[in-house]
Amino acid sequence: MDKLKMTTADGVQDNVEKIALLFPNCVTETRDNNTGRLVHKVDFDKLRQELSSSIVSDREERYQFTWPDKSKAILLANAPVNAALRPCREESVDFDNTKNLYIEGDNLDVLKCLKENYLHQVKMIYIDPPYNTGSDFVYEDDFAESAEEYRSRSGQFDEQGNRLVTNTESNGRFHTDWLNMIYPRLKVAYDLLRMDGVIFISIDDHEVDNLKKVCNEIFGEKNFIAQLVWERAFSPKNDARFISNSHDYIVMFARNIESFKIGRLPRTEEADARYSNPDNDPRGVWQSDNMTVKTYSPSGDYPITLPSGRVVEPPAGRCWSLSAKAFAERLRDNRIWFGSDGNGTPRIKRFLNELKFDGMAPTSILFYKDVGHSQEGAQEVIKLFGNKGVFDGPKPVRLLQRLITLANLEDDSIILDFFSGSATTAHALMKTNAEKDTHCKFILVQLPEDVSVTKKDQGYKTICEIGKERIRRAGSKIKEESPLTTQNLDTGFRVLKLDSTNMEDIYYSPGDINQANLFSLVDNVKPDRTSEDLLFQVMLELGATLDSKIEYQTIDGKTVWNVSDGYIVACFDKDVTDDVVKVIAKMQPQYAVLRDTSMANDSTATNFEQIFKTYSPNTTTKIL
């Protein structure tokens, strides 16, 4: 039996292994100063020799984007975490059947927990991070200095050590702190995107330039698609000092622009009104298109005799877009329009039913009449909750639905939002699923930030409580409005909460252990953790997605969990007998997992491997 690690992957070690595949001579063994164990590390002198013609000298000038502690932000993105995602059935909706997830906790740690299981699985990411206006919060990740140092310097930690701090403009690290917050999160998120995936990031003028530079570095400048402009306000503010700011930005990057295909917009009556059929062409409505181009070509420089008898030449400095032969062919096919009087400059007829693409090409400006404005977003929340002030600045549902359209989702795609706020993303996705009869899934992540006193008076203590309640109410409303077509609509969600690992810290030096505490170290699971807590951490380590089907049965008084119809079968109870092990083995799971303290006695522990060899030789057995 192999022992489970019960920790997230080490990003640095993963990168070392990738280098080892390309340059095995550049990876060597050295002893870790902290653990004393032998580990693989890169010999940078040898790697420099391998890349000698491509390395940029330290003194050589080059284009770069940097800021204080950037290297530590990169290390933070790669560092593993000892954390667990604990299920919370009582706050979930349709826990056993839903495919949606709502995860409470620091989004960086949560992303690291998701990384291995959801690697290259997410079709669309949308985030609305803090805008860094001087009053918004940023995450203090404690990599630049210790919590104690920061507390003594700033006095901005609360009594519980809350890591959210106000990043005021007077702070000398105003941009630095924000960049150190966003960089590692985007770096981990990059690995979650599918090759045809796309990310949208809402931002304003304060950090849009820095955000785009960060995304150029992480996603690659060639994968930039657009900097969308959202018209968030419909009336000017007359008290503005200079300019009334009426827009925000949404930066859009593809994971791989060669693989990504944009979703096109439905055709509108306004667009189709441009088409008509003045000559009663049997092929249907059409609109005329210019037949001249700026780029000169001799083949496009020829005279044309109009039906009226007038002869026309290409305008000065231009030529016809069609050669004389191609023009003659189109003329015979009635695809040239000379105006109703036959005396107009020739134009090409473009038929509506022959358009190359379905739908319309999206534009970079998102007008509020099409996608809603900030007040519409606020009104949507007010209508759901029946009172004002529940959440500040929610995005309108129509805006998120437009982004969902641009992302070009497939029927069962995954959308991730790791700054989920009021859960507009979930609301928009459920509404889109209802309208298009699709089954896309959401994963929302939100730190359980305390809310203002006003919101607490309304019965909500954290943003997470508001977000979960919005999903419940929005799901019910969507089903009430379309009861016949939403019977199978998934409006549920599994609630998971980030916590420290389920495992006790049992790594002691011999000098720390005495006879009195020897037996207290036998059980390596924290006493407040349930079997289902352990199951979800095992699922993360063994590659089962967190929305997997989970069943359980009782065998000789022991709870046996079954994940994804036999992918994982686990029992975490104590005093497990040979008979229970035999039943599990006969289920022939891909993985069988027990605690190392589960065996009823030494005989069961001895027989364990033999039982599986007899009844399920292909099962991989694990212990924790």
N, C-alpha and C positions, 0 to 999 in steps of 0.2 A: 504493500500500500504506500502511495505517495502522500506526503503531507501538503495541504493547501497553504499557499503563502498568505492569503487573506489581506493583501495590500495591493494598491494600484501599481501599474507598471512604472519602471524607472525610465523616463524619457531619454536621459543621457545614455544609459546602458543600451537602450534600443539603437541609438545613433552610433554607438561604438560598434555594435554588431553589424550595422549596415556598412560601416567603413571596413570592418574585417572581411566582408564578402568581396569588396573591391581591392583592398590592399592588406591581405593577411599579414604581411611582414611588418606592417605599421602598428599592430596591436600586440601589446605585451602584458605580462602579469606583474602585478605589484601588490604589496600588502596594504590594506586600508588602515589608516592610522586610528580610526575609531573602533572598528570591530576586530581588527587583527586578521580578517579573512583575506584570501587572495582574490583579487578582482582584475578584470580586463580593463586596460586603459590604453589610450592612443599615444604612441610615440610621435610627437609632433615634429621632431627633427627628421625622422624618416619620412613622414608624410610630406614635409616641406621638400625633401629631395624628390619624391615621386611627382610633385606638382611644381617643380622648380621653374618651369617656363610660364606658369600661370599665376604664381603667387604675387600679390601686391605687396611691395615693401612697406614697412612701417612708416618710413619717411616719404613715401611716394604720395603725391596728391591724388585724391580720388573723390568721386561723389559719394557722400554718405549722409545718413540721417541718424543723429545720436542725441542723447540727453543723459544727465546724471543717473546712474544706477540701471542703465539699459541692460548691461550684461547680467545684472542680478535678476532683472525681470525675465530674461531668457532662461536663466537657471531655475527660476521659480516655475516657469511653464513646464520644465522637464522633470522637476522633483516629484517623487512619488508621495502619496498621502496614505496614512493609516486611518481610514474612515469607513463608515458603513452607512448604507441607506436603509433606514428602518421603516417597514410598512406601517401605515396607520389606517386600519380598516374603518374605524368609527368616523373618520373625517372624509372618507372616500365615497364615491357614488358608483354603484354596480362594480365593486372591486373585482369580483371573480370573472367578469365578462369583458370589461372595457379594455381598450387598447391605448388609452390616453394616460399620460403621467403628469402629476403635479408634484414637484420636488422642492422642499423647503431647505434652504441652506446657502452657504457661500458658494456662488456659482463657479468659481475656479475649482474648488475641491469637488463639486458635483460633476463638472465637465471631465475631470480626471477619472472619476469613478465610472463615467459613461464611455470613456474613450475606447477601451478594448472591445466592448460589446457592440458599440455603435460606430465603429471605425468605417468610414466611407459609406454610411447608411442613410444620412440625412439629406433630403432633397433641397430643403430651404431652411435658412436661418434668418430670423428677423430679431433685431435687438434695438431697444430704445434706451441706451445707457445714459447716465447722468451727463448733462450738457456742459458742466464746468463753467457756470455763469458767475461764480463767485459766492453763490449761496447754496448750490446743490451739494450733495454728498458724494464723496469718493471712497473707495475701499482702501483701508490702510492694511497692506499685506505684511507689514513688519519685516520686510527684507532689507530695508535701508538701515534700520536701527531696531533695537528691541522695544517691546511694548513699554517697559519701564522707562527707557530713555525718551520714547515719544511722549509718554504721559507727563514726565517731568518737564519736557520742553514745551508742550503745547497746552496741557491741561484739558485736552479735548476728548479724553476717554471718560465714559460714564462709570458708575460704580460697578457695573457688570463687565467692564472691559470691552464695551461695544466698539467694533472696528470701523464703524461708519463715522467719518469726520467731515466737517465742513471745510471745503477747500476755498478759502477766501482769496480775493484778488491781491490782498496785501501779503499773502504767503509767498516767500521767495521761490517756492517750488510749485507755483501755480500750475504751469503746464506739465512739469516733471511728474508730479503726483498723479495727474490724470493719465499721462502716458504709461506710467508704471502700473496703473490699474488696468487699462484696456489691453495692453500688449500681450501679457501672458494668456488672457482669456481668449483673445482672437487666435493666438498661436495654437492653443489646444482645440478650439472650435474648427480650425482649418482641417484637422485630421478627421473630423466627424462628417464633413461634407462628401457626398458622392462626387464622382468625376464630372457628372452633369449637373451638379448642385450649384446653388447661388446663395449669396448672403446680402441682406439689406440692413443698413445701419442708419438709424435716424440721428441727426446731429444738427447743430446750428452753427453760426458764424465763428464762435469762439474756438472750436477745435476742428473744424472741417478740414483745414489744410493739413494739420498734424494727423488726423484720422486717415486721410487719403494716403499720406506718406507711409503710415504704418501698414495699411492694407497693400500698398505697392510692394512692401518688403515681404509681407507674409503670404499674400495670395499671388503676387507677381504683377508687375505693371501691365503686362500684355493681357491680363485677365480682367482689367477694368472695363466695365460696360457703360456706366453712366453715373452722373451726379444729378439725380432727380431733384427738381425743385417743387416742393409742396406748398401750395397757396393755403396756408393754415388760417389766415384771418380774412374776413370779408369786408371789413371797414377799417379806415385808418385811425390811429390814435393821435388825436390832436394835441396831446400833451407831450408827444415825443420831442426830445431835445433837438434832433437833427432830422432823421428819416424814420418814418413809421415802418417798422420791420413787419412784413406780412407773410414771410415765408420761412420754412425750414428746409433742410436738405435730407435726402436719403441716398447714401452712397451704395452703389451696387457693383459687386464683384462676382465673377464666376469662379468656380474651383478650377475648371479647365475650359477656356472659352471655345476651344475646338469641339468640345462635347456638348456644351450647353446650347439649347434651342429656346429662344424667347417665346413666351406665350403671347398670342396676338389678341387684340380686343375685338369684341363683337361689333359688327357693323351697325352704324346708327342710321336713323331715318335722315338725319342731316347730311351724312356722307352719301347715302344712296340718292338723295335729291339732286345731286350733281349729275346724275345719269338721266338721259332722256333718249327718245327715239324719233327725232324729227323727220327722218326719211322712211319710217316704218320698216326698218331692217328686220327680217324674220329671226335674226339671231338675238333680238332683244335690245334692252337699253344699253347705251354706251356714252362715253364722254370723249371729246377730242383732245389730243395731246400734241404738243409742239413737235415739229418735224425737223428742227435745226439744232446743230450742236456747235460749240465753240472750237473744238479741235478740228483743224482743217484736214481734209482728205480729198485728193483729186477725184476719187470715185463718187464723191458727193457734191461735186461742183458741175452742175448741168442745168440748163433751162427747163422749165415746166410750162406747158400750155394749159391754161385753165379752161373749164367748160365754156366760159364766156368768150374765149378767144384771146384773152390777155396772156402775155408771156411774162413769167416772173423768174428772177434769179435768187440764189440764196442771199440773205442780208450781208452787208459788208462785214468781213472778218469771220464769217460763219460758213457752214456748208450744210447740205441736207444730211440727215441721219441715215437715209437709205441710199443705196447705190441705185443707178438708173434701172438696173434689172429688177431689184427688189421693189422699187417704186411701181414699176409696170405690173408686177405680180399682184401687189396689194390693190392697185387700181382696178385690175380685172376682177378682184374678189370683193369689190365695193368696200374697201377698208380705208379709203382716203376721203376726207371731207373738205369741200371747197366753199363751205358756207351755203346758206339757203338760196342765195342768188347765183351760185356757181362762180363767183368772182373773188372769193377770199383766198388768202395764202393757204396752201395745202396743209392739212393736219391729219394725224393718224387716229383712227377710231379704236378705242379700247373698250371692249365689251365687259360688262359686269360679270357675266357668267364664265368668263375666261381668265379671271384673275388668278395669278400664280399661287397666292397664299389665301388661306381661309382667314377671314377677319382683317382687322386694320393694324398697321404698324403703330405701336405705342410711341408717344412723344415724351420728351424729358421734362415737360411741365405738367404737374398734376394739379389741375384746376379744382377749386373747392366744389364747383357745381357738379363735378364728376366723381370726386372721392371724399367729399365732406371737409369740414373745417374743425378747428379745435372746439368751438362751441357745440357742434353736432356731437362730438365725442363725449363732451360733458353731459349733454342732454340724454344721450343713450344710457349712461350710468344712472342718472337721476330717475329716468323712467323705470329702470329695473329695480332700484332700491326704494323709490318713492320719496326720497328726500335729497336735499342738497349737501354738498361738501363731503361726500363719501370718499371721493378720490380726486386729486388735483391733476389736470392736464392729460386725461386719457386720449389716445388716438381714436379717430372715428373708425367704425367697423368697415365702412366702404373703402377707406384707405388701405387697410390690410387686405381686403378682398382684391383690390387692384394688384397689390404685390403678389398675392397668391396666383392671380392670373398670369402675371409676368413670369413667375417661377415655372410655369408649365408643368404642374404636378401630374403624376400618374395616379391611378385609382387608390393605391395604398401607400402613398408617399408619407414621409415623416417630416413634420415642421418642428423646429426647435426655437424657443425664445428663452434666453437665459437672463433677461432683465424683464420679467413678464409683467410686473406692475399690477394693473387692474385686470389683466388677462384678456385684453382685446384680441390678441392673437387666437386664443381658443374660441372666443365668441365668433370671430370672422370665419374660422375654419369650419366650425359646426354649421354655420349658415351656408357656407359654400358647399359643404357636403350635402346639405338638405336640398339645395337648388340644383346641383349637378348629379345627384345620386352617386357620389363617390364615397370612399371610405378612408380618407387620409387621417393620419394620427398626429397628435401634438404631444410635445414634451415641453412643459413650462418649468422654469427654475426661478425662484425668488428668495432672497434673504428675508427672513421674518422681521423686518424693520418695525420698530414701534411707530405708531401713528400719532397724530396730534390729539390733544385733549378733546377737541370737537368731535373727532371721529370716534374716540373712545366712548364719548357720551352716547354715540349711536350704537354701541355694542361691539365695536371692532377694536382689537388691541394691536394687531399687526397688519401689514399690507397683505400678507398671505391669507389672512382670514377674509379680507375683502375680495381678493382674487378668486378664492375657492367659492365664495358665495355668489360671485358674479357668474361663474360657470354654471352653477346649479340653476340660477334664475334664468340665464340666457338659454340653457338647454331646454328648460321647461317651456319657455316662451316660444321657442322655435317649433317645438312639438305641438303646442296648443294652436299655433297659427296654421299648421299644415298637418293635421292628424292623420290623413290618409296616406301621405307620402313619406312620413318620418317614423314609421313604426319600427324600422330597423336602424334608425340613426343612433350612433354612439354618442351620447351626451354625458357619459360617465368619466371618471378619472380615478386612478390609483394615487393616493397620497403617500409619498415617501419623505422621510425627514433625515437629513444628514446628521450624523453623530460620530463620535469617536468609534474606532474599531470595536467589534464585539469581543475581541480577544484580550485577555489580561496580558500585561507586560510581565512575562515570566522569564525574561533574560536577566539572570542574576549571576554575579561572580561567586565562586565558592565561598568567599569570605562573608558574603551577605546572607548565607543560608545557615541556619542552626537547626537543631533537632526539634525545637518548638514550632517552627514554621514550615518544616519540611513537607508535611502532608497538606498544608494549605495551598501549596503550589501545584498540586496534582491537577486540579480543574483549571483549564486555560481559558474558560469562557466567563465573562463578567456576569455576576449574579442577577443583574436586572434585565438580562437579555432573554428573549423568548426564542422558541424554535423557529418561528417565522422570521425573526430578525436574522438568525443564522442562515436560513434558507436563502434569503435575498443576497447576502454577502457571498454565499456559495455560487448563486446564479451569476453574479458579476464575474467571479473568477473563472467559471467554467463556460462562459460564452453564451449563456441564456439571456435573452432580452428581458427587460423588467416588466414587459406586458405579457409574458408567457403565461399560458394556461397552467393553473396550479390546482391540483386536487390532493386530497389526503384520505387515508383510511386508517382504521385502528386494527392492529394485529397483535394479539396477546397483550392488549392494554397499552401498546406502544403506537405513537403517531408516526406514520410513514408518509412522507410527502412525495408527490409525483409531479414533475415539471415537464410540460410539453410532451405528454404521452410517452414517458419513459426516457426522455433525454437525460434527466437527473432523477434518481430516486434516493431519498435521504431520510435518515432517522437520527434524531439528536437526543433521544431519551436515554436514560441510564438503564442498566440491567437488561440489555438486549441479549436474548438467548439465541442458540443455534437455530431454533425453529423460525424466529423472526428473520434472521440472516438468510435462511433457506428460501423463505417466501420472497424476499427482496431479490435474491439471485434468480429465482424462477421468472421474475418480471423482465429479466434480461435488459436492464437499462444500459445506456451508453456510459453513464457515470453512476456509481454507487458511493454515497458519502455517509460516514458516521463520525461521531466524536471519538477521540482516542480514549475517552473514559466511558464509552457506551457499553463495552462488553461486560456481560454479567460476571464472567470469571475468566481465568487464564485459559481454560479449555476452549471457550468460545473464541477468544482472541487467536488461539492456535489454529482452530478449525476454519476461521474466516476465509482465508485465501483458498483453502482446499474446497470449500463449499462453492465458491464462485468458479473455480476451475472446472467443477463438476457440472454445474447448472448453467453457467453463463461465462464461458472462457473469454469472450470478447469485451466484457465489461471492464472499464477502468475504475479501480477502487481508490478512493481517497479518504483521508481522515483529516480532522481539524482539531 
